[in-house]
Amino acid sequence: GLTGVKFIKSWDAHNKTTFLGGDTEEYVSNSSGTVKYLGDIVGLEQEYWPLTWLGAKSSVLYLENKAEFVNLSGTTDYPRRNIINFFDTIIKFNPKFSLSGQLAHSYYTPDNEPGENVSDFNWRISQELKEERYNLKANYEFVGDKYASLGNPSSYRDYKGWDLYGNYKVSDVWSLVSYFTRY
């Protein structure tokens, strides 16, 4: 999880900058149990909509992590220092339907190999349909075999697959939600 602050500055209707900083806490499995990692994160995101139907976001995050207990340091490949770059493109075909793509690159030092630097990529394409009473979203994602995300590297690596999400608003109080995943 993340605890911290986020500051958003809108320059005009087309341009927005976000700064964030805080502390992170992740639990990572190793051969003898679970290691709790505590970290610091800082980030910068720039969002730009040159046209009402075309937008782009670019982000860079820097994380420094350490095992909560010194004797567990070096027992996992969780990133000790990590720089993550994200690039998103969004196309809105109309107010209800959009298509987007994301590319992420991670450059990090694993906790169990402090002298090594590792680079990895992942990418995702998504489509979303929003109506007044329902919305549908589909994603297809490819994740590299190393580590290219903020999540737990033992569960978020070396896969490709898709997921579908649907939400139907039965009334003002009740909604039906379904989610399918195949990886």
Secondary structure, 3 states (H helix, E strand, C coil): CEEEEEEEEECCCCEEEEEEEEEEEEEEEECCEEEEEEEEEEEEEEEEEEECCEEEEEEEEEEEEEECCHHHCCCCCCEEEEEEEEEEEEEEEECCEEEEEEEEEEEEEECCCCCCCEEEEEEEEEEEEECCCEEEEEEEEEECCCCCCCCCCCCCCCEEEEEEEEEEECCCCCEEEEEEEEC
